[in-house]
Amino acid sequence: MSDADVSQEPGFVTSKLIPVMREAVVTVQMILFKVLKASVHDRYVDQVEPYHTHLAGAVINNLFGTQPLDTAVAVFAGSNRQLVERELRELSSCCSHLIPVLTDALRMKTICDNQEGIHSIPSLLMAKALGLLQEERPLPLPSTFMIQVRYLAAEHGLVEPLLAAPPSAGSPA
C-alpha cells in the first residue's frame, strides 16, 4: 500500500482502494460459494437444484451480513432458518482450508464498511463464535490480500492464472 492509499489519519483508507478491496472480498465469497455448494450437493443428494444454490447463498449472505440479490434466496433463507444456522456452524469443518482467507475477507469487509459508515462488527463476532476467525492471524496489507485472493481464485478456476511477463529484449536474462 502506498502513501497515496493511506491518509495521515490512522485507519483511513482512500475511496479508490475500497472498491478494489470489496471486489476481492466478493471473490472470496464466490470461492466459498463454489466450495460450499459442492459440499451441500454431496450431503443433500436427495435435493434438486436450486436447493443447493439457495442454501449456499443463504449461508454466505448470513456470514458476510449481506442482503441476497436473488429474492428466491431470501425466501429460502427465511423458510429454512434452522438449516442455514446449522450450515453456518458446520462451515469451520467443511471449509477449514478457507478459514485464513475468510478471516482476511471478513476483516477487509469490516474495514471497508467502517470507512463508509457501516457498522459490520457483528459479522466478525459471528465468525469468531463459529470458529471462522483466526484472531492471531496478522491483518495483511490490502495488496497482499488481493494477490492472495487472485491466486486462490485461479486455483478454483474463477479467473485466469497470473503469468509472468517475458523479459524484454533489452533486459538481461
C-alpha positions as MATLAB code, in Angstrom:
seq = 'MSDADVSQEPGFVTSKLIPVMREAVVTVQMILFKVLKASVHDRYVDQVEPYHTHLAGAVINNLFGTQPLDTAVAVFAGSNRQLVERELRELSSCCSHLIPVLTDALRMKTICDNQEGIHSIPSLLMAKALGLLQEERPLPLPSTFMIQVRYLAAEHGLVEPLLAAPPSAGSPA';
ca = [
       0.000    0.000    0.000;
       1.497    3.353   -0.981;
       1.381    6.643    0.891;
      -1.239    7.767   -1.618;
      -3.533    4.986   -0.418;
      -3.380    5.917    3.246;
      -4.009    9.345    4.743;
      -2.241   10.678    7.852;
      -5.262    9.621    9.950;
      -4.932    6.092   11.337;
      -7.455    3.669    9.887;
      -8.337    5.852    6.898;
      -8.369    4.099    3.539;
      -8.840    6.128    0.378;
     -12.029    5.716   -1.573;
     -10.016    4.406   -4.545;
      -8.887    1.368   -2.579;
     -12.281    0.452   -1.118;
     -13.907   -0.776   -4.371;
     -10.857   -2.899   -5.192;
     -10.827   -4.417   -1.708;
     -14.573   -5.057   -1.931;
     -14.039   -6.842   -5.242;
     -11.502   -9.123   -3.552;
     -13.988   -9.797   -0.734;
     -16.670  -10.703   -3.287;
     -14.181  -13.034   -4.960;
     -13.664  -14.802   -1.615;
     -17.439  -15.109   -1.339;
     -17.519  -16.686   -4.815;
     -14.807  -19.178   -3.843;
     -16.678  -20.051   -0.650;
     -19.907  -20.387   -2.649;
     -18.282  -22.839   -5.057;
     -16.803  -24.960   -2.238;
     -19.908  -24.821   -0.059;
     -22.295  -25.607   -2.906;
     -20.277  -28.739   -3.768;
     -20.305  -29.766   -0.105;
     -24.052  -29.143    0.192;
     -24.649  -31.071   -3.027;
     -22.713  -34.061   -1.660;
     -24.518  -34.004    1.679;
     -28.055  -33.365    0.413;
     -28.156  -35.739   -2.538;
     -31.916  -36.151   -2.202;
     -32.462  -32.474   -3.037;
     -32.518  -30.985   -6.528;
     -31.429  -27.596   -7.742;
     -31.907  -24.809   -6.877;
     -31.857  -26.127   -3.281;
     -28.030  -26.384   -3.122;
     -27.550  -22.952   -4.685;
     -30.071  -21.292   -2.377;
     -28.645  -22.911    0.743;
     -25.051  -21.997   -0.101;
     -26.120  -18.446   -0.983;
     -28.137  -18.042    2.223;
     -25.200  -19.218    4.354;
     -22.744  -16.842    2.683;
     -25.125  -13.880    2.874;
     -25.633  -14.588    6.557;
     -21.910  -14.934    7.269;
     -20.972  -11.709    5.467;
     -24.053   -9.800    6.614;
     -25.193   -9.071    3.066;
     -28.636   -8.941    1.523;
     -29.268  -11.517   -1.193;
     -29.611  -10.145   -4.703;
     -31.908  -13.032   -5.591;
     -35.268  -12.833   -3.799;
     -35.583  -16.634   -4.042;
     -32.500  -16.934   -1.805;
     -34.068  -14.543    0.719;
     -37.286  -16.575    0.734;
     -35.307  -19.815    1.103;
     -33.272  -18.369    3.985;
     -36.406  -17.197    5.776;
     -38.122  -20.547    5.329;
     -35.075  -22.597    6.337;
     -33.565  -20.567    9.166;
     -32.548  -23.586   11.287;
     -30.900  -25.290    8.320;
     -28.941  -22.131    7.441;
     -27.796  -21.808   11.059;
     -26.718  -25.466   11.136;
     -24.723  -24.994    7.936;
     -23.088  -21.896    9.415;
     -21.999  -23.944   12.456;
     -20.544  -26.612   10.142;
     -18.573  -24.192    7.951;
     -15.442  -24.439   10.088;
     -15.218  -28.174    9.405;
     -16.392  -28.394    5.782;
     -14.406  -25.340    4.656;
     -11.491  -25.436    7.115;
      -8.925  -24.824    4.357;
     -10.579  -21.468    3.622;
     -10.528  -20.134    7.198;
      -7.396  -17.968    6.709;
      -8.787  -16.209    3.628;
     -12.255  -15.956    5.228;
     -10.630  -14.280    8.225;
      -8.918  -11.772    5.943;
     -12.027  -11.180    3.808;
     -14.278  -10.565    6.797;
     -11.751   -8.152    8.283;
     -11.283   -6.315    4.981;
     -15.058   -6.054    4.559;
     -15.343   -4.607    8.048;
     -12.617   -2.048    7.283;
     -14.351   -1.031    4.039;
     -17.731   -0.859    5.771;
     -16.266    1.244    8.572;
     -14.839    3.730    6.068;
     -18.312    4.072    4.565;
     -20.043    4.472    7.920;
     -21.477    0.932    8.035;
     -21.323   -0.997   11.303;
     -20.440   -4.618   10.461;
     -18.624   -5.791   13.586;
     -21.421   -8.340   14.201;
     -20.168  -10.345   11.184;
     -16.737  -10.621   12.806;
     -18.241  -11.594   16.142;
     -20.383  -14.258   14.493;
     -17.370  -15.588   12.565;
     -15.428  -15.765   15.828;
     -18.257  -17.683   17.505;
     -18.393  -20.073   14.533;
     -14.641  -20.760   14.650;
     -14.053  -18.957   11.354;
     -11.972  -16.062   12.645;
      -8.287  -16.595   13.342;
      -7.723  -13.723   15.738;
      -3.973  -14.362   15.953;
      -3.647  -14.055   12.168;
      -1.968  -10.753   11.236;
      -4.017   -8.451    9.035;
      -2.417   -8.425    5.572;
      -1.821   -5.282    3.595;
      -4.569   -4.748    1.008;
      -2.204   -5.574   -1.868;
      -1.138   -8.836   -0.209;
      -4.783   -9.743    0.392;
      -5.758   -9.005   -3.207;
      -2.865  -11.063   -4.611;
      -3.681  -13.964   -2.271;
      -7.320  -13.874   -3.386;
      -6.307  -13.734   -7.048;
      -4.167  -16.875   -6.717;
      -6.905  -18.694   -4.824;
      -9.488  -17.679   -7.430;
      -7.202  -19.050  -10.159;
      -6.859  -22.333   -8.247;
     -10.655  -22.585   -8.191;
     -10.994  -21.762  -11.883;
     -12.715  -18.424  -11.346;
     -10.015  -16.335  -13.054;
      -7.083  -16.988  -15.325;
      -3.768  -17.587  -13.531;
      -1.320  -14.726  -13.407;
       1.549  -15.287  -15.792;
       4.936  -13.672  -15.510;
       5.684  -11.259  -18.314;
       8.511  -12.393  -20.580;
      11.690  -10.358  -20.193;
      12.013   -7.525  -22.638;
      14.577   -7.832  -25.454;
      16.951   -5.317  -23.844;
      16.906   -6.728  -20.317;
      19.469   -9.212  -19.039;
      18.226  -12.814  -18.826;
];
